[in-house]
Amino acid sequence: MKFKIGDRVCYTSGKYGAALCNPLAGTQYECKGTVAGIEENVGSVDVDWDNDTQNSYYEDDLIPAAGKLDPNTAFRLKMSKKRR
């Protein structure tokens, strides 16, 4: 796992759309979250979002949070993951 409990993350894959509970970087819902749990046997990461929602993701759906992520960077990250 590339994340550990307490790490700050952003959701960038867009795989689950953009909504309050899926705060996709570069959208009106964008916010950071804190890793609250890790299920290594299934590869999921539980995130407590700063907007008071929670959700679970695969680690490839998230990136480490570092400052504000501009929409162009979010788009480039999303596209680079699709090419893999």
N, C-alpha and C positions, 0 to 999 in steps of 0.2 A: 504494500500500500504506500502511495506517495503522500498521503495525509495522515495526520494524527489528531486525536481529540484536542480541541482548543484552537486548531488552525483556522484562519480566516480564509474564506473562499468566495468565488463568484461562479454563477451558473452561465456557461457559454455555449453549450452544444445546441441548444434549441430543440433537442429531440422531443421534449415534452411540451413544446409551445411556450408562450409567454403569458403569465398570469400572476396574480398576487402570490400564489403558492409555488410558482415557478418563475422567480424574478430574473428573467433573461437579461444579461448585460446588453446595453445599447437600446433598451426599450423603456417605456414609462414605468415599468415595474422594477427596474434594476435596483438592487441593494446587495449588501454583503451579508455573509452568514458565517456562523461558527460551527465547525464540525463537532457534533454532539455524541456521535457513536459510529462505530465501524463494525460491519459484519463481514469479516474476512472470508468466511466460508461461502458467501454468495457474492462478495465483491461490492457491497453497497456501502455508501457513506450517508449517514443521517446528518442533516443540516438544520440548525435553528437560525432562521432568517431574521434580520434586524427589523423586518416589518411584522414581527410576532406570528409568523407562520413556520411550519416545519415540513420537511419533505425528505425523501431518500433518493439518491442518485448513484450511478456507477461513477467511479473516480474519473473516467474520461469525460464526463459531462461537466466537470468543475476545473477551475484553475485557482492557484493561490491568489488571494486578493492583495493588491498593492496599489493604493491610491485609487483614483477614479479611472474607470476603464472607458475610454471614448468609444463611440459606436463603430468607427472604422477598425479599431483594434479588435473589437468583439467580432466583427464580421470576418476579418482575416483569420482569427483563431477558429471560428466555426468552419470556414472553408478548408482550412488546412487539415482539420480532423476528418472531413468528408473524403479527402483524397487518400487517406491511409487505407 
